[in-house]
Amino acid sequence: MTGKSSFDWRDFLKLAEELIDDCDKSRLDEAIKRTAISRAYYGVFNLTKQLAINYLYFHAEKSAEDHKRLRDFFYNYANAIKENISDSDYKQLVVFLNYLEDLRRWRNECDYDETVKNLDAKLQNALKKSHFILNVLDKFKEFSKHS
């Protein structure tokens, strides 16, 4: 293989969606749902981190602390630009950060807890929130190209 292509983190979200397509046909139903939530989180986390590094000069340390550091970085960023963006855009950024936090919490539950309450609802919400985050990231990248 020649050259190295960069991984498309959106593929984790696509994988999550493919996993649940055949979920009910498998005896590994719960494991598939837990894995789908985990992959959805890591997809949007890594896309968010990539955007922060490429556009906002975030420095990733490649440690577990990057999850909290990235959310804190964006909270600070949102507050710093609050006066320069519309109320609607600011609210969307806050929702984006809250959704990222929800996904992180659910990912931890799915990966570490023996029992996950409301797994089906969390799975559906994880996919919806992941797509919302993708839309915000795409909007931010488009805005950055023109500013």
Backbone bond lengths (Angstrom), bond angles and torsions (degrees), N, CA, C in turn:
res aa  C-N    CA-C-N  psi(-1)  N-CA   C-N-CA  omega(-1)  CA-C   N-CA-C  phi
1 M - - - 1.447 - - 1.525 109.03 -
2 T 1.295 116.74 129.08 1.462 120.25 179.60 1.509 110.06 -106.00
3 G 1.300 115.95 142.31 1.460 120.81 178.92 1.519 111.84 72.16
4 K 1.294 115.41 160.39 1.458 120.60 179.95 1.517 108.70 -124.84
5 S 1.328 115.94 120.45 1.457 118.77 177.37 1.522 108.45 -94.56
6 S 1.325 115.02 150.50 1.452 117.66 -179.75 1.522 109.34 -83.05
7 F 1.304 115.42 144.10 1.456 122.28 -177.84 1.523 109.68 -70.91
8 D 1.309 116.78 138.48 1.458 121.81 176.66 1.528 107.86 -92.13
9 W 1.331 116.22 106.27 1.458 121.62 -176.51 1.522 112.26 -63.11
10 R 1.314 118.20 -17.75 1.470 120.67 175.84 1.528 110.60 -64.33
11 D 1.324 116.00 -22.76 1.459 119.44 179.01 1.526 111.87 -64.01
12 F 1.327 118.21 -26.45 1.464 119.91 175.17 1.526 110.54 -65.36
13 L 1.313 117.21 -39.29 1.462 119.90 177.96 1.532 109.97 -69.29
14 K 1.328 116.72 -39.74 1.469 119.93 176.10 1.530 110.42 -61.49
15 L 1.338 116.28 -40.72 1.463 120.50 177.93 1.528 110.24 -62.42
16 A 1.323 117.11 -43.95 1.466 120.97 178.88 1.529 109.94 -56.60
17 E 1.320 116.25 -44.26 1.472 120.31 -179.41 1.528 111.72 -67.71
18 E 1.327 117.31 -38.01 1.461 120.40 177.91 1.525 111.18 -67.90
19 L 1.325 116.25 -38.83 1.461 119.78 179.11 1.526 111.39 -58.70
20 I 1.330 116.15 -43.53 1.467 117.35 -175.65 1.525 113.00 -78.31
21 D 1.331 117.74 -15.52 1.467 119.94 177.56 1.525 111.58 -59.02
22 D 1.332 117.15 -38.77 1.468 121.32 -178.08 1.523 112.12 -107.04
23 C 1.295 116.34 14.27 1.455 121.86 -173.13 1.526 113.67 -58.21
24 D 1.301 118.91 -47.65 1.462 121.66 -174.72 1.524 113.15 -67.80
25 K 1.319 116.45 -14.63 1.462 120.43 -179.40 1.529 111.77 -89.41
26 S 1.306 117.35 -0.83 1.456 121.08 -173.55 1.519 111.81 -113.49
27 R 1.312 116.12 146.21 1.460 120.23 174.11 1.533 110.18 -76.18
28 L 1.328 116.60 -8.05 1.463 122.00 179.15 1.523 111.43 -98.00
29 D 1.314 116.08 28.24 1.456 124.29 -175.63 1.533 112.61 -45.72
30 E 1.317 118.05 -53.78 1.461 120.84 -176.70 1.526 111.49 -65.98
31 A 1.312 117.39 -40.93 1.467 120.57 179.37 1.526 110.74 -63.50
32 I 1.315 116.78 -38.59 1.464 121.13 179.03 1.528 110.07 -65.17
33 K 1.319 117.23 -45.32 1.464 121.06 -179.90 1.528 110.90 -63.22
34 R 1.326 116.48 -43.14 1.468 120.09 178.73 1.527 110.75 -62.76
35 T 1.322 115.86 -42.94 1.460 120.82 179.86 1.525 110.92 -65.17
36 A 1.314 116.99 -39.36 1.466 121.07 179.47 1.531 110.57 -61.77
37 I 1.333 116.91 -43.35 1.465 120.03 178.29 1.522 110.43 -63.36
38 S 1.314 116.55 -42.71 1.465 121.16 179.63 1.526 111.53 -62.15
39 R 1.329 116.99 -45.64 1.468 120.77 -179.66 1.523 110.86 -66.75
40 A 1.341 117.13 -38.46 1.470 119.71 178.18 1.527 109.51 -60.72
41 Y 1.326 116.89 -44.81 1.468 119.68 178.96 1.524 110.70 -61.74
42 Y 1.324 117.17 -50.57 1.466 118.74 -176.25 1.525 111.97 -64.36
43 G 1.307 117.30 -31.59 1.457 119.32 175.90 1.516 111.68 -61.17
44 V 1.338 116.61 -52.65 1.471 118.62 -177.38 1.528 111.79 -74.16
45 F 1.326 117.74 -32.10 1.469 119.63 176.33 1.524 109.99 -60.29
46 N 1.322 116.54 -49.53 1.464 119.52 -177.06 1.523 112.61 -69.14
47 L 1.324 118.07 -33.58 1.465 119.84 174.19 1.530 110.92 -66.30
48 T 1.329 116.23 -39.90 1.464 120.55 177.44 1.520 110.57 -64.46
49 K 1.316 115.91 -43.35 1.468 120.64 179.29 1.527 110.62 -63.97
50 Q 1.319 116.36 -42.80 1.462 121.71 178.90 1.535 110.72 -60.14
51 L 1.326 116.82 -45.03 1.459 121.13 178.25 1.532 110.63 -62.73
52 A 1.324 116.49 -44.03 1.469 120.62 -179.14 1.525 111.23 -63.42
53 I 1.307 117.39 -37.69 1.464 121.22 178.03 1.526 110.50 -69.59
54 N 1.334 116.64 -47.14 1.466 121.34 -174.04 1.522 114.57 -74.06
55 Y 1.340 117.34 -32.51 1.464 120.13 -173.56 1.533 114.11 -112.51
56 L 1.328 116.88 -25.13 1.467 119.45 -172.43 1.524 113.74 -121.61
57 Y 1.321 116.79 5.82 1.466 122.79 175.30 1.525 113.35 63.27
58 F 1.334 115.91 33.61 1.463 120.85 172.47 1.523 108.10 -68.56
59 H 1.330 116.50 140.05 1.460 121.04 177.44 1.526 108.88 -108.01
60 A 1.325 116.25 110.26 1.466 121.19 178.09 1.520 108.95 -83.81
61 E 1.315 115.31 137.54 1.463 120.56 179.49 1.523 112.23 -97.94
62 K 1.330 115.94 -1.46 1.463 122.18 -178.61 1.525 111.39 56.99
63 S 1.326 114.63 47.34 1.464 121.35 177.45 1.524 108.78 -136.18
64 A 1.320 116.08 170.59 1.460 121.19 178.60 1.527 111.19 -60.28
65 E 1.311 116.74 -26.61 1.467 120.84 179.56 1.531 112.87 -66.92
66 D 1.325 117.41 -18.89 1.466 120.38 179.83 1.520 112.38 -59.95
67 H 1.323 118.08 -28.96 1.460 120.32 179.97 1.528 110.23 -62.14
68 K 1.307 116.60 -51.02 1.471 120.97 179.07 1.526 110.74 -70.47
69 R 1.311 116.75 -41.58 1.460 120.64 -179.34 1.530 110.95 -59.82
70 L 1.328 116.86 -40.08 1.461 120.77 -179.67 1.523 110.69 -66.47
71 R 1.331 117.53 -44.51 1.466 119.75 178.36 1.531 110.52 -63.22
72 D 1.326 117.23 -44.23 1.468 120.88 178.06 1.528 111.08 -61.11
73 F 1.322 115.75 -41.58 1.463 121.49 179.00 1.531 110.05 -58.15
74 F 1.331 116.72 -46.07 1.464 120.40 -179.27 1.526 112.34 -71.44
75 Y 1.333 117.99 -34.80 1.470 119.38 174.68 1.523 109.82 -60.97
76 N 1.325 116.49 -44.69 1.469 120.74 178.01 1.522 111.14 -64.33
77 Y 1.319 116.76 -41.08 1.457 121.63 178.55 1.531 110.18 -62.26
78 A 1.336 116.58 -46.29 1.464 120.81 179.99 1.526 110.96 -58.87
79 N 1.310 116.08 -43.32 1.468 119.58 179.58 1.523 111.83 -68.75
80 A 1.320 116.99 -32.82 1.468 120.76 -179.62 1.532 111.93 -70.06
81 I 1.328 117.15 -33.43 1.477 119.89 -177.12 1.527 112.72 -100.35
82 K 1.311 117.25 0.87 1.467 121.89 -174.72 1.525 112.91 -50.29
83 E 1.310 116.62 -42.05 1.472 120.66 -177.48 1.525 112.88 -72.95
84 N 1.333 117.17 -16.19 1.467 121.41 -174.97 1.520 113.97 -103.60
85 I 1.323 117.20 1.30 1.465 119.94 -179.96 1.529 108.84 -127.18
86 S 1.309 115.75 165.17 1.461 119.97 -179.84 1.528 110.02 -69.22
87 D 1.317 115.58 157.89 1.470 120.23 175.98 1.520 110.38 -58.49
88 S 1.323 116.15 -38.67 1.458 121.31 179.77 1.534 111.46 -62.17
89 D 1.329 116.85 -45.48 1.466 120.74 179.10 1.527 111.14 -65.86
90 Y 1.331 116.08 -38.88 1.466 119.59 178.60 1.533 110.17 -64.57
91 K 1.321 117.14 -44.61 1.462 120.66 179.36 1.527 110.64 -62.50
92 Q 1.332 116.09 -39.29 1.459 120.04 178.77 1.529 110.56 -63.76
93 L 1.316 116.96 -38.21 1.457 121.08 177.77 1.528 111.18 -66.02
94 V 1.320 117.11 -39.77 1.470 120.85 177.68 1.533 110.60 -65.93
95 V 1.332 117.13 -42.72 1.464 120.67 177.06 1.526 109.66 -61.28
96 F 1.324 116.52 -44.48 1.465 122.48 176.53 1.531 110.58 -52.51
97 L 1.319 117.20 -47.48 1.470 121.22 -179.18 1.522 111.62 -67.78
98 N 1.322 117.09 -39.30 1.467 120.05 176.81 1.526 110.88 -64.44
99 Y 1.316 116.78 -40.42 1.463 120.55 178.42 1.529 111.02 -65.13
100 L 1.314 116.85 -40.97 1.462 120.24 178.06 1.531 110.06 -61.26
101 E 1.314 116.64 -40.17 1.467 121.50 177.16 1.530 110.68 -65.03
102 D 1.339 117.65 -43.76 1.469 120.76 176.86 1.523 110.83 -57.76
103 L 1.321 115.94 -47.22 1.465 120.27 -178.58 1.524 111.37 -62.51
104 R 1.307 116.98 -39.40 1.472 120.80 178.08 1.532 110.07 -63.36
105 R 1.311 116.72 -45.21 1.470 120.95 -179.45 1.530 110.45 -62.88
106 W 1.338 116.54 -44.91 1.466 119.89 179.70 1.525 111.18 -66.32
107 R 1.317 116.60 -37.89 1.467 120.10 177.17 1.528 110.16 -60.60
108 N 1.323 116.69 -43.14 1.466 119.96 177.98 1.530 111.16 -62.52
109 E 1.331 117.08 -43.85 1.467 120.33 177.55 1.525 110.46 -58.40
110 C 1.325 116.27 -47.15 1.461 121.00 -176.75 1.514 112.66 -66.17
111 D 1.313 117.11 -33.67 1.459 120.23 -177.54 1.523 114.02 -87.78
112 Y 1.334 117.82 -22.04 1.468 119.00 -172.31 1.521 115.85 -122.72
113 D 1.329 119.11 -24.50 1.464 120.78 -175.21 1.526 111.36 -91.56
114 E 1.328 115.69 142.88 1.462 119.53 178.42 1.516 112.22 -69.10
115 T 1.326 116.56 -32.96 1.462 121.68 -179.87 1.521 109.02 -125.05
116 V 1.318 115.79 132.55 1.457 121.17 175.64 1.516 107.76 -118.11
117 K 1.323 115.82 114.32 1.465 120.45 179.25 1.526 109.58 -73.82
118 N 1.329 115.10 143.48 1.476 122.35 175.88 1.530 112.60 56.39
119 L 1.313 116.01 43.06 1.464 121.04 -176.57 1.529 112.32 -58.04
120 D 1.325 117.22 -44.02 1.472 119.55 -178.54 1.528 111.37 -62.27
121 A 1.327 116.78 -42.72 1.465 120.68 179.42 1.529 109.94 -66.68
122 K 1.318 116.95 -40.90 1.474 119.94 179.22 1.517 110.48 -63.61
123 L 1.321 116.51 -38.96 1.462 120.09 179.06 1.530 110.63 -62.39
124 Q 1.315 117.39 -49.32 1.471 120.22 -179.91 1.529 110.87 -62.38
125 N 1.317 116.37 -42.97 1.469 120.11 178.87 1.523 111.64 -67.15
126 A 1.323 117.07 -35.73 1.471 120.18 178.80 1.521 110.48 -62.09
127 L 1.319 116.86 -41.71 1.462 119.89 179.55 1.525 111.19 -67.87
128 K 1.339 116.96 -43.35 1.468 120.27 178.73 1.530 111.05 -62.99
129 K 1.312 116.03 -45.86 1.463 119.90 -178.38 1.524 111.08 -67.42
130 S 1.316 117.11 -34.78 1.467 120.15 177.29 1.523 110.91 -63.61
131 H 1.321 116.68 -42.24 1.467 119.77 178.50 1.526 111.50 -67.06
132 F 1.311 117.45 -37.13 1.461 120.54 175.05 1.530 109.84 -60.45
133 I 1.325 116.81 -45.53 1.469 121.11 179.30 1.523 110.44 -61.43
134 L 1.325 117.25 -43.04 1.471 120.00 177.73 1.520 111.15 -58.90
135 N 1.319 116.98 -41.71 1.468 120.37 179.10 1.520 111.73 -63.84
136 V 1.318 117.37 -41.11 1.473 120.60 177.94 1.529 110.04 -64.96
137 L 1.323 116.93 -42.38 1.472 120.26 179.26 1.525 111.04 -63.45
138 D 1.319 116.72 -42.26 1.469 120.10 178.07 1.526 110.93 -63.40
139 K 1.315 116.38 -41.57 1.464 121.34 178.03 1.532 110.61 -62.10
140 F 1.326 116.58 -42.03 1.458 121.19 179.65 1.530 110.61 -64.22
141 K 1.330 116.82 -44.49 1.469 119.87 179.50 1.518 111.49 -62.68
142 E 1.320 116.47 -41.10 1.470 120.72 179.05 1.535 109.86 -64.53
143 F 1.314 116.37 -43.91 1.473 121.25 177.69 1.534 110.36 -60.12
144 S 1.329 116.93 -42.34 1.467 121.32 -177.46 1.507 112.32 -65.75
145 K 1.332 117.38 -30.81 1.469 120.96 178.71 1.526 111.39 -65.93
146 H 1.348 116.33 -29.88 1.462 120.67 -175.22 1.517 114.24 -101.74
147 S 1.312 116.02 3.50 1.476 116.87 -179.05 1.506 111.84 -111.33
